[in-house]
Amino acid sequence: MLKILLLEDDTILFETLVELLESEAFVVTHVDDGQKALNATFLQQYDLFLFDVNVAHVGGFELLESLRESGNKTPTIFITALTDIASLSHGFEVGADDYIKKPFDFDELLVRINALMRKAYHSYTDALHVGEFHFAIEKEELYRKDVFVALSPSELKITKLLFQNLDATVQKEILLEYLGDGKEMSEGSLRVHINKLRKIGLPITTIKRVGYRLASL
């Protein structure tokens, strides 16, 4: 399930957004100021940031600029009442992937979120295919011959990263960092999860001393 960090200090808006996003099966963490948002990024990894701009302590623009400078590449949408071109330009300059102006229709936000998720998987379609498997991007679910494949949280993380980098080698260090989510993971644990995915039938190739690759065949 897609994990979203929502930074919004308008009580009515954030309550509405949390309710609507959770109804779409997203997992939402809400904070109401920039410092709390920054702290949250140290505690776990997110698939998407939704940031208001004018919030307490650390503004949305400053927050994203700091995250990008630290190497955080999480897709980000600014949600803001600022409508001038200078603000729009600045939002993209600091690393935003999209920008939606308040007030907005929730369906429009959902369209933008789904489009951004497809972009993260380098795809213009809703699914990626590997042999008899397909990965549904919006649901983040794996299917084999249209039959849902149940994965553990760790197996799903690895599967997501391999599909996001289809036909490319993903370094072991990147997989371990993503799998650990801030905690140290061993290569032995990684190999166990990879072997379980291979038993399911995913054609994962080991690139000796480098990492793993999933080919589209």
C-alpha positions in Angstrom: 0.0 0.0 0.0 1.2 3.5 -0.9 2.5 5.4 2.1 1.9 9.1 2.1 3.3 11.8 4.3 0.8 14.7 4.4 1.9 18.1 5.7 -1.1 20.3 6.1 -2.1 22.7 9.0 -5.7 23.3 8.0 -7.7 21.1 10.3 -10.8 20.7 8.0 -8.7 20.1 4.9 -6.3 17.5 6.5 -9.1 15.6 8.1 -11.0 15.5 4.7 -7.8 14.5 2.8 -6.9 11.7 5.3 -10.4 10.3 5.1 -10.5 10.3 1.3 -7.0 9.0 0.9 -7.5 6.2 3.3 -10.7 5.3 1.5 -8.5 4.7 -1.5 -6.3 2.3 0.5 -3.4 4.7 1.0 -1.6 4.7 4.3 -1.4 8.4 5.5 0.8 10.0 8.1 -0.3 13.5 8.9 1.7 16.3 10.5 0.9 20.0 10.8 4.3 21.7 10.7 7.5 21.4 8.7 9.7 20.2 11.5 7.4 17.3 12.3 7.4 16.4 8.6 11.2 16.4 8.6 11.3 14.3 11.7 8.9 11.8 10.1 11.1 11.3 7.1 13.9 10.0 9.5 11.6 7.5 11.1 10.4 5.7 7.9 10.3 5.8 4.1 7.4 7.2 2.2 6.2 6.7 -1.4 4.8 10.2 -1.7 4.9 13.6 0.0 1.9 15.9 -0.1 3.2 19.2 1.3 1.5 22.5 2.0 3.8 25.5 1.7 2.8 28.0 4.4 3.2 26.0 7.6 4.9 26.6 10.9 8.6 26.2 11.8 9.8 24.9 8.4 7.9 25.9 5.2 7.2 23.4 2.5 9.6 24.9 0.0 12.5 24.9 2.5 11.6 21.5 3.7 11.7 19.9 0.3 14.8 21.7 -0.7 16.6 20.3 2.4 15.3 16.8 1.6 16.4 17.0 -2.0 19.9 18.2 -0.9 20.1 15.2 1.5 19.4 12.8 -1.4 15.7 12.1 -0.7 14.0 11.6 -4.1 10.5 10.8 -2.9 7.9 12.1 -5.4 6.3 15.3 -4.1 3.2 17.3 -4.8 2.7 20.8 -3.3 -0.8 21.6 -2.3 -1.1 25.4 -1.7 -3.2 28.5 -2.0 -0.2 30.3 -3.7 -1.2 30.9 -7.3 1.5 33.3 -8.6 4.0 32.2 -11.2 6.9 33.0 -9.0 5.7 30.6 -6.3 4.9 27.9 -8.9 8.4 28.3 -10.4 10.1 28.2 -7.0 8.2 25.0 -6.1 9.6 23.2 -9.1 13.1 24.7 -8.6 13.3 23.1 -5.1 12.4 19.7 -6.4 8.6 19.4 -6.7 7.2 16.8 -9.1 3.7 18.5 -9.3 1.8 21.4 -7.9 -1.9 21.7 -7.2 -3.7 24.9 -6.2 -6.3 25.2 -3.5 -9.2 24.8 -3.7 -8.9 21.6 -5.7 -11.2 18.6 -6.5 -10.1 15.4 -4.8 -10.5 13.4 -8.0 -8.0 15.8 -9.6 -5.5 15.1 -6.8 -6.0 11.4 -7.2 -5.3 11.6 -10.9 -2.1 13.5 -10.2 -1.0 10.9 -7.5 -1.6 8.0 -9.8 0.2 9.7 -12.7 3.1 10.4 -10.4 3.3 6.8 -9.3 3.4 5.6 -12.9 6.2 8.0 -13.5 8.1 6.5 -10.5 7.9 3.1 -12.3 8.9 4.7 -15.6 5.6 3.6 -17.1 2.7 5.3 -18.9 0.4 2.3 -18.2 -1.1 1.0 -15.0 0.8 -2.3 -15.0 4.3 -3.7 -15.7 4.7 -7.2 -17.1 7.4 -9.8 -16.6 6.5 -13.1 -18.2 3.2 -14.4 -16.7 3.5 -11.8 -13.9 2.2 -8.3 -13.8 2.6 -5.6 -11.2 -0.4 -3.3 -10.7 1.2 0.1 -10.1 -1.7 2.0 -8.4 -2.5 -0.9 -6.1 1.1 -2.0 -5.7 0.1 -5.6 -6.0 1.7 -8.6 -7.8 -0.4 -10.9 -10.0 0.5 -14.2 -11.7 -1.9 -15.0 -14.6 -4.3 -12.5 -13.1 -4.2 -14.3 -9.7 -3.2 -12.1 -6.8 0.1 -13.1 -5.2 0.3 -12.5 -1.5 3.7 -11.0 -0.4 5.2 -10.2 3.0 6.0 -6.5 3.6 9.7 -7.1 2.9 9.0 -9.1 -0.3 6.7 -6.4 -1.5 9.4 -3.7 -0.9 11.9 -5.7 -2.9 9.3 -6.4 -5.7 8.5 -2.7 -5.9 12.1 -1.6 -6.2 12.9 -4.3 -8.8 9.8 -3.3 -10.9 10.8 0.4 -10.5 14.1 -0.5 -12.0 13.0 -3.1 -14.5 15.9 -4.3 -16.8 18.4 -2.5 -14.6 20.6 -3.8 -11.8 19.6 -2.7 -8.3 22.6 -2.5 -6.0 22.5 -4.7 -2.8 23.2 -1.6 -0.7 20.2 0.2 -2.1 18.0 -2.9 -1.5 19.3 -3.3 2.1 18.7 0.4 2.9 15.2 0.3 1.4 14.4 -3.0 3.1 15.7 -1.8 6.5 13.7 1.4 6.5 16.3 3.0 8.8 17.3 -0.2 10.5 20.4 -2.3 9.6 19.6 -5.4 7.5 21.9 -8.3 6.7 22.8 -9.6 3.2 21.7 -13.0 4.5 18.1 -11.7 5.1 18.1 -10.1 1.7 19.1 -13.4 0.0 16.3 -15.2 1.9 13.7 -12.8 0.6 15.1 -13.0 -2.9 14.9 -16.8 -2.9 11.3 -16.7 -1.7 10.4 -14.4 -4.6 12.2 -16.8 -7.0 10.2 -19.7 -5.7 7.1 -17.8 -6.6 8.5 -17.6 -10.1 9.9 -14.1 -10.5 13.0 -14.4 -12.7 15.4 -12.4 -10.5 19.0 -12.6 -11.7 22.0 -12.2 -9.3 24.6 -9.8 -10.6 27.7 -11.1 -8.7 29.1 -8.7 -6.1 26.7 -5.9 -7.3 23.0 -6.7 -6.8 19.9 -8.1 -8.5 18.1 -7.5 -11.7 14.5 -8.2 -12.9 14.2 -8.4 -16.7 11.1 -7.7 -18.7 12.0 -10.7 -20.9 
